[in-house]
Amino acid sequence: MTTRSPKILVVDDTRANLVAMRRLLADCGAELIEASSGNEALSLCLDQHFALILLDVNMPDMDGFEVAALLGEAEQLRDTPVIFVTAAYADDLYRLKGYRSGAVDYIAKPINDVILQSKVRVFLELHAARMQLQQTLAELSARNDQLQIEIAERQRIEAKVRYQATHDMLTGLPNRVLFHDRLRSAMQREIRHDGNFALVLIDIDGFKAVNDTYGHPAGDALLQAISSRLNHHVRNEDTVARLGGDEFALIFEDVSDVTPLLQRCQHLCDMLAQPYPLHGSRGDFAARVSASIGVALWHEKLGSDEILIQAADRALYQAKEQGKNGCVLASQ
């Protein structure tokens, strides 16, 4: 990166003084800009950035104090150091007025070239350090912004991976892993609060025939449609999961009575048996399937989630034996 030379503004209404300053500061390493009045100096300050301003105090129309005061009122200019150049350096009240106007130092006339060059060198070094600090802070800010972007992207990827690990890619429902986690959580919750929940296992009757007749894409579309219906017919606190193939599982929370539970399951049977408008390899068609449902009500005596699942699975088998398209409650 190319580093620009710092700029020094020299303000004096006397041409000879400007020439003298130019000669004394010829080798200071900065670009000298000259102004012969306060107004010209203010105009230059608005358009350019200066490392230092050498400001004559005694000028017509607008003296150095007024110029310094106006510089201090502008937010982008108030940090620019100002050194007053004056013949009245020995007057303490005069110097105090200058400091109140925004001066950081004084140089007395006639100018001592060693003192001038020494002071200018110090302020140029301060300016270089300040510019380096600003550049470093800007680079840190840019790096921090990049890190935030990278962190957000990593969190997005991690969330996606977690979602894929716990959800069925075809239907978006919780998969077997998340289902078992939800089931164990429901058990622990009900043990603490002395409540009940129900496990519902669903097997779709007639799915294989649709898959074989109309093709796998039609079968996938049917599974998605079944998943959508299940999602829209359960409460927010309940869980709908796809265990694999055409097998689904539901966890009904806060079950207090068997009769309403069986009514809900029968409603699921009726809802899932409604036709599904789909598109297959032979064109549009209406898929007709049904559901066999096994229901098991949790109680603490069961002891484990596997025993609960086995009870619901036996009930599902009974539903199939009894002609399918129905629900059976596991024996208590």
N, C-alpha and C positions, 0 to 999 in steps of 0.2 A: 504494500500500500504506500502510495506517495504521500510524504509529509509536507504540508505547506508551511512556508516560513511564517512566523507570527508577525503581526502588524502592530506598529506603534504610531499613534496619532500625536502629532506635535501641533499645538495651537498657540499661535502668537501673531499679533497684528503688525509686528515689525519684521520686515523682510530680512534684515541683517541677522536677526535672532534665529530665524528659520534656517538660514544658510549655515550659521554657526552650529546649530543642533545637528544638521545633516552631516557636517564634517566630523563632529565629535562622535556620532553614532554610526559612522559609515561601516564599521567592522563589528557591530553588535550582533549580527546574525538575524536581524529583523528587517522587514520592509517598512520604510518610513513613509507615512502619509501626512501631508501638511494641510493646515487650515489657518486662514488669516482672520477669522472672526468666530464668535460663539455660535452664530446661526449656521455657518458652514460646518463647524465641528459637529453640531447636533445632527445635521443632515447626513454627514458621513457615518456617524455612529448608528444611524437607523439602517444603513445599507451594508455596513461591514462589521466584522468582529475584530476588536482590538485587544491585544494582550496588555496594553498599557496606554494611558493618555498622559502626556506632558502638557499641562495647561497653564498658560500665562494668566496671572490674576488680573492685571491692569489692562483691560481692553475697552475700547469705546462701545457704546450701544448695549452690550451685554458682557459683564465682567466674568471672571473665572468662577466666582462663587455661584452666580446664577446658573452658569452652564453646568457646574457640578450638581447643583440642587435639582435641575431638570433631568439630568442623567439618572439621579437616584430615584426619580419618580417612575421611570420606565423599567418594568420588570426584567426585560431582556438586557438592560444596560447597567443595572445597579451594582452588579458584581464586578464590573470593569474597574480595576484600580486606577486612581487618579493621583498624580503627583503635581502639586502646585509649584510653579516657577515664579518667584517673586523677589522683589528687592526689599520687602518689609518683613523678612523672615524673623528678625529679632523681636518683633512685637508679639508678646504672648497672646494678647486679645485677638490679634489678627490671625495668629495660627489657630486659636480655638474656633474662630468663625469658619476657618477653612475645614477643620476636622468635622464640624457640625454640618458642613455642606457636602461632605462625602470624601474628603481627601484622605489618602492613606499616608502621605509623606510630603515633605517640602524640600525644595532645592533653592538655595539663595542665589541671587544675582550679585555680582558677576559669577558665572557658573564655573565651578571647579570641575575640570574634565574628569579627574579620577573619581570624585564623588558621584558625578552623573553616571559615568560608565559602570561603577560598582552597583549603584542602586538599580539601574536598568537591568543589569545582568541578574540580580537577585529576583526581580519581578518576572523576567523572562523564564528563569528556572522554575519559579512558582507556576507560571502559566503552562510550561511544558509538563510539569507534574500534574496539574489539574486536567490538562487535555488527556494525558495518559490514563488518569483515573477515570475520566468520563468514558474513554474508549474501553477500558477494562470492564466498567459497569455495564456498558452497552453490550459487550460480548457476553458477559455473565447473564444479562437479561435475555439475550437471544438464545443462549444455551439453556437457560431455565425454561423458556417457552418451548424449545424443542424437546426438553425432557418431559414437560407436561404433556406434549403431544404423544411422545413415545409411551408414557405411563398410561394415558387414556387408551391408546391403541392396544397396549398389552392387556389392560383390564378388559377391553372389549373382546379380545381373542380368548382370554381366560374364561370370561363369562360364556362365550360361545361354546368353548370346549366343555365347560361344566354342563351347559344346557344339552349338548349333544350326548354327553355321558349319561344323562338322566331322563332323556325324552326320546320317544319314538320318532324317527326321522320322517316317516310317511304321514302320520296323523298329528304330530305335535303333542300327543298326550304323554303323561309320565310313563316311563317304561318299567320293566320289572324291578330294576334296581331302586328307582324312586318309590315305586309302589310298596316294596317291603319296608323302606325307610318310613313312609307315611303310616304304614300299618303298625310298626313298632311304636311310633310316636303316639298313635291313637291309643294303643294299649297302655302306655305309661301315663298318658293324660287321664284316661278313665280310671286307672287305679288310684291316682291322686285325688280325683274328684268324685269317686264312687258313682260313675255313670256307665252308660252302655253305648256301643256302636255296633253296626252290622257290616259284615263282609258279604258282598254280592259278586258271584262269579257268573259271567255270561259267555255262552258259546253260540255262535251264529249258525243256525240250521240252514242248509242249502247254499252256503257260500261257495263250496267247491264246484258245484254245478255251474254257477255264474262264472267263476274263474275259468273253468274248462271250456265253456260254451262261447264266451265273448272275449276271452283273452285276459292276460294279467293286468294290462292297463285298466280295463273295466273293473277287475277285481280290486285293484288299488283304489280306484275312484269310489267303489262301494264301501270299502273300509273307511275312507275319509268321510263319506256321507254318514255312516253309522256313528263315527266318532263325534261328528258335529251334532247329531241328534242327542247323543248321550250328554254332551257338554251343555246343551241348552235345556236339559230336563233334570238337572241336579242343582243343588244349592252351591253357593260359593264356598262354603266350608267343607263340602264333600269332595272326594277324589275320584276321578275317572282315569283309568290306566289301561294301556294295551299291553297284555302280557306276551303277545306273539301270535302270528297267524290271525285267526278270527276269534281269539279269546280276549275278553275284556274283564276288568275287575273294577268294582266300585266300593268305596268306603263311605257308608252313611253315618255321619256323626249325630250324637244326641238322640239316639233311638230310645224311646220310653215305653212303647207298646208294640206288640207284634202285629196287631190288626192293621194299623196305618202303614207299617213297614211292608206287609204283603200287598196292600193296595198300591203302594208306590211301585213295587216290583211288577205287579200285573200291568200297571200303566206303562212301564217300560216295555213289556212284551207287546202290548197293543201298538205302541208308538214305533217300535222297531219293525213291526210286521207291515207297516204301510209301504206302498211301492216307492222305489227309488228311480227317478228318471236319470238315465245314464247314456253314455255314448260308448259303443264297443266296436270291435272289428267288423261287425255286420251292420253298423249304423246305430241310430238311437233305439233305445229299448227301455222298458221298465223292469228293474230287477225286483224280484219278490223273494224275500227271505223271512225267517222268523228267529226267535231267540229262546234258548233254554236257559233258565236261571236257577242257580242254587244259592240259598241264603243261609248264613250262619250268624247268630247273635252272640256277641262277645260277652263272656262273664269270666270272672277271675279264676274260677275252678278249671278252666281250660288249660291254663298254665303257660301256653306258648303260642306264637303266631302260626307255627306249622300245624298244630292241632286244629286251630281255627280254620286254616286253609283246607285241611283234609275234610273237615266237617262240611264246609261249603261245597267242596268238590264232590262228595258223596251225594249231597242234595242235588247238585247239577246232573249227576248221572241218573238219579231217580227221575228228574224232570224229562230227560231224554227217553228213558224207558216208558214213561207214561204218555208218550206221543209228541214230545217236543212242544215248542211254542207255549211254555208255561213256566211257573216258578214253584219251587219246593223249599220249605223251611227245614233246615237240618234238625234232627232230633236233639232235644236238650238232654 
